[in-house]
Amino acid sequence: MEERIGEALVRIGAMIPEQVDQVLKLQQDGDKRLFGEIAIEQGFINDKAIRAYLDSRK
């Protein structure tokens, strides 16, 4: 099973589980944006975290 972005961001230390839960709740409540878009807008992650996430998938 492929690791989900929220799980990966927690694994690399870019987010904490409570932040992932907040993003998922917004999506469940109807926010159609991608996980990363919401997380950036909420101030949980930045471009550096996204690069670290992408590097962790190589």
Contacts in CASP RR format, 6 or more apart in sequence:
PFRMAT RR
TARGET T0000
AUTHOR 0000-0000-0000
METHOD contacts of the structure
MODEL  1
MEERIGEALVRIGAMIPEQVDQVLKLQQDGDKRLFGEIAIEQGFINDKAI
RAYLDSRK
3 11 0 8 1.000
5 35 0 8 1.000
5 36 0 8 1.000
5 53 0 8 1.000
6 15 0 8 1.000
6 20 0 8 1.000
6 23 0 8 1.000
6 35 0 8 1.000
7 20 0 8 1.000
8 53 0 8 1.000
8 56 0 8 1.000
8 57 0 8 1.000
9 15 0 8 1.000
9 20 0 8 1.000
9 39 0 8 1.000
9 45 0 8 1.000
9 49 0 8 1.000
9 53 0 8 1.000
10 16 0 8 1.000
10 17 0 8 1.000
10 20 0 8 1.000
11 56 0 8 1.000
12 49 0 8 1.000
12 52 0 8 1.000
12 53 0 8 1.000
12 56 0 8 1.000
14 45 0 8 1.000
14 49 0 8 1.000
14 52 0 8 1.000
14 53 0 8 1.000
15 39 0 8 1.000
15 44 0 8 1.000
15 45 0 8 1.000
15 49 0 8 1.000
19 39 0 8 1.000
19 42 0 8 1.000
19 44 0 8 1.000
22 42 0 8 1.000
22 44 0 8 1.000
23 35 0 8 1.000
23 36 0 8 1.000
23 38 0 8 1.000
23 39 0 8 1.000
23 42 0 8 1.000
23 44 0 8 1.000
24 35 0 8 1.000
26 38 0 8 1.000
27 33 0 8 1.000
27 35 0 8 1.000
27 38 0 8 1.000
31 38 0 8 1.000
33 41 0 8 1.000
36 45 0 8 1.000
36 50 0 8 1.000
39 45 0 8 1.000
40 46 0 8 1.000
40 50 0 8 1.000
END
